[in-house]
Each structure stands twice: as C-alpha cells, then as structure tokens.
C-alpha cells in the first residue's frame, strides 16, 4: 500500500503530509452519519522530515476498522477510522523556513497545525510532544512517546550538552547537509537501523540553516527540563523504548512513573532507539492496543 502525500492548506503553519485518511467523507471527527474517526499526528526526530516515520503509519492505517461504511471490532485492529498526518517540524523538510525560538514556540506551531489528536512523537518529536501536551492539554487526546527524554536536570550537564549542540551546528554549517547526515547516522544510537530506514534522501532535503537553528534552539541542551511538570499531563500516555536502547529505556521508565497512573511503559523487543523503524510491526501493535484502550 503506497502512502499518499498531500500538501494541506497554506494557512497551516507547518507542512502537513496526509499519510492515510480512512475517515468517512474525509472528516477528522464524528461526522453526520455518526462514524467515529480520529486524527493521529506524527512528530519526527532531528534531521528527519515528516516522510521519515516509516511503515508504522501504514500499519496503523491498515489496522483501521473502517470498511464500507462500518466500524469493525476485530481482534487487535483499531475500532475507528483514522486520519494519519505527519508534520515537518520547524527547520525541517518543507518547514525549513519556519523559525522557532525554543521548544515552547515549536509546540505553539504544532498545536496550530492539528486538530485535537493522538500525538505520536519520536526523539526530538517526543520532546516537542511533551511541550504540546503541557501547554495545550485540550488538543492532545492521548500521547505516545518513542525514545523520549524530559530534559537534562543537572545544570552543568545541560550546559555541556548545549555547547555540544552548538559545536554540532557549526560542524553542519562547515560540511553541509549531505555529509552531516552521513556522520549523524554513524552514532551508536542508530546502529540498529536497517538501511532502508536511514532515509538519507529525505534527510538530504533539509537545509543547513533550518537544521542549525533547530540544534541551537530546540536541542536537548537548550531545553528546560520538564520532569517536575510531567504529573500535570492527564491524558493517556504510552511510553515506548527499545530493548537495546538502555539509556532511553531507563528514561522512559522514569517518564511513565513521573506522569502517573495514566501512563504505561512498554519495551519493544529487538529494537534500539528508533523502535518504529527497527520493529515497525511490534511498535504499531503496541500503539494500536493503546489507542483501542483509550478511545
């Protein structure tokens, strides 16, 4: 099944890619016939684009229960129609020229680019998603975080990371996007990625200025830690981490604990940092079960 990519209205602050729309009459909420549908919004990681979420979007769409005007209730399939959208975050893809001063302003842009939705964020996108959930709780029906952190608490460690991010931005400006993408993917964090999931062509579509700004303004070093505020998130939360990604597995456990009883943590077997790309079937199954339980 091919993913359909569409550019939505120019008034939308961030570039939107509609990956799948099974909603009756294209509606994103209950339509006049009474069919339930929901918008699922993906937020990608640093140096990616909205086109890098991989087959998990297609798998979620294929599990939609909508067929010939009926809502199915079969097994592990979703019991509602879905409208799956992936945003190009500020400084990335077709949103390369969109600037934001920090993660809060990125959250403002995301919230104004979506309907109330189930928000799925990966890595940098997960950090943006946390900011959206805290500032715009009415816009987030449920939250899925993949390879997430709520920030660096120790001021010295945070400053060190900020300096590292700034040096990385300078490196990017020296060598250009193509070589930077190659170097970025050489990190141990991505050693479990299959070749197809490296998305080098998508990454090469990014621009130096956009990625540099993202590193400086929205990197983990520039982020005020959110750990003390996670208990404010009252929507259902699913936190996913790869079995092989020990650092973010520990961070994910803590995020779920800090959020509270409305959060669930799950390990994806055989996956590293990018569970949705390394184990897309297991990741989509976990997300499907979560959505079915909370909608």
N, C-alpha and C positions, 0 to 999 in steps of 0.2 A: 504494500500500500504506500503510495507516494504521499509525502507531506505537501500540502498546498500552502504556499506562502503568499500572503496578500499584504499590501500597504493600506492601512486604515486612514481615516480622515486626517487631513493636515493639521487639524486643531489639536490632535493628540500630542502632548509634549514629547513623548518618547516613541521611537519607531516600534510598531507592533507587527508581529508575524503571527497570523492566524494559522495554527498548525492543524487543527481539526475542529470542525463545528458540526456536531450532531444535534444541536438544539432545533426543535421544530420551528420552522419559519425563520431560522437564524436568530431566535431570541436567546438572551443570556439569562433570563429568569422565567418564572412561571408565565406561560403565555395564556391567551384567551381560552385555549382548549383544556387548560389545566395540567399540561405536562410539566414535570419538574426538569429543570436544567440548571447547570452551574458553570460559572467561569472558573477555569484553572489557569493561573498565571505563573509562568516560569521566569526566574531571575538567574542569569548565568554567572559564571565566575570571571575573574580578571583575565583580560586579553582574549576572551571569547566573544561571541555575539549571541543573539537570540537564536541563531541557527545551530548552536552547538549543544543543545540539550539532548540530542541523540534520540534513539528509538523509544525511550521511556514515554515520550508524548504520544507516539503512535500506539504503543502498547496500552496506555491508559485509554486512548480513544477506542481501540478495538475491544476493550472490556466494557465500553458503554452499553447499557442495556437497551438503548433506544433503537427500535427496529419497526419499520412500517407502522408508525403511529402507536406503538405500545411500549410500556415501560416493563422491561424484563426483570425478573427476580431470581436469576440463576446463579448458583454457586458463588464464586469469588468475583463475579462481574460487578461493575458499577450498576447501581439501580436507578440511574438517572442519565439524562443526556448531558453532553459536555461541550463546552466551547473552550478549546485549549489555545492560549495565547502565550507567546514568548516575547518579552521586551528586550530591545537593545538598550542596555543601561548607559548612563551618561559617559561620554568619551569612547564609546564602543560602537562598532558597526555603523548603521545608518543614523545613530545618535551621536556620532563622533563630535559634532559641533555643539552638542548640548553640554554646558558647563554647570557644575555644582560646587559649592564651597565646602561641603562636608557631607557626611552620610545622612544627616537630617534633611538637607536640601535634596539629596537623591531620593529620600523617602517621599518628600513632597511631590516630586516629579512622577514617581511610580504610582502613588495614590491617585493622582490626577489623570493617569493613563489607563485606569482599570475600573471596572465595576466592582462592587463587593464580591470577593472571590476567595477561593482557596489558593493561598500563596505558597509556592514551592521555590525555595532559594538554595543555591549551591555555592559554598565557599564565600566569595565576596557577595554574591547574591543573597546568601543566607544572612549576612550581616546587614545588608540593606533591608531584608525582610523583617528582621528584628526591629529595626527603626520604624518601619511602616506599622507593625503590629502595636508598638508602643504609642505612636503619635496618632494613628488612625484606626483605633480598635474596631470602629463600626464598618471599616472596609475589609476586614480580614475575617472570613468565616471560619477558617482553620489555617494552620501554619505547618508546613513541612520544611525542616532544616536538614541539609545534607552537608557533611563536613564543615560544621559551623563552630565559631567561637563567639563569645560575648565580649571579647576585647582582652587587653593586657592590663592587669591591675597594678603591677609594680611600676612606679613612675620611671625608674631607671631603665627597666626592660622596655618600657613603652618608648622612651626617648631613643634607645638603641635601635629599636625596630623602625622608628620614624627616620632616623639617619640612614638606615639600610635601604628603606624605600626611596629616599631621596637620591641616594647613590645609584640605585637601580634605574630610576627615572633618567638620571644623567647618562647612564650607560645606554639606555634605549635611544636617547637623543643623539648619541655618538654613532651607534651602529645601525640604526634603522629598524623598522618593524620586522622584516623578514628574518634577519639574523637573531634579533631579540626573541622571536617566537621559538626558534630552534633552541636557544640557550635556556629559555624559561622551561621548556618541556624536558630538559635534562635533569631537573631536580628529582630527588628521590620520591617526592610527593606524587610524581606522575609515572613512576617506573612500572606500574601495573596497567597502564593504559594500553589497550590494543592499538595497532597502527591506525585503523580507521577512525578511532575516537580522539586522535590528536588534533583533528580539524585544522591542519596547517593552512589550508586555503582560506578558511573562514577567518582565522587569526590574522592572516596577511592582509585582509581587507581593512584592518584597523589602521589608524593614523597615529603618528608619533605624538602629536600634540594632545590628542584625546587620551591615549594611554598614560602619557606622562602626568597629565592633570589628575587622572584617576588615582595613580600611585601616590601623588603628593597630597591630595585632598581626601581620598576615601580608602587609603591603605589602612592596615591594621594598626600601624604606628600612629596614625592621625586620629584614630577612633577613641572617643571617651568610653571607657569600659561600662558595660550595661548590666553587669552581674547583679548589682543591688536593686535593679528595677525589674528583673525577669518575673518576679512574683506578680507584677501588675498585668501580665498577659493572661487574659481569662478565656481566650478561645481554645479549642482543642489543638494540641501541638504534638507532632510526631518528629522526633529527632533521630536521624539515621547516620550511621558511621560505618566505615568498612572494617572488617575483622583485622585487616593488615595495617590499618592506619591508627597506630596506637595512640599517638598524640591527640587526634581528633575524636577517637573513641572515648578517651578519658574526659575531654572537654564536653562531648555530647552527653555523657552520663551526668556531668555536673549541671549542664543547662537544664536537662529534664528535672533534676532534683530542685533546682532553684525556681523553675516555673511552678512546680507543684503537682497536685493530683490530676490536673488536666493535661499533663504531658506524659508521653510514652517514649521510651528509648528503645531502639532496635538495632542490632548489629547485622550487617549484610555479609554473609559468609563469602570468603574468597575475594573480597573487594578491598581496594586501597582507598584513597581519598575520594575518587570520583565514582561512587557506587552506581550512579545512574548510567554511567558509560561502561564500567567494568562488569557489572552484573545487572543489566537493564531489566531482565525478566523478574529477578528476585526483588529489585527495587520497586518496580511497578506493582508487583503483587502486594508488597508491604503498604504502598500508598493506596492501592485500591481497597484493601481491607480497612485501612484507617478511614478513608472517605466514607465507605459504606457504614461504618460505625458511628460517624459523627453527623451524617446528613439524613 
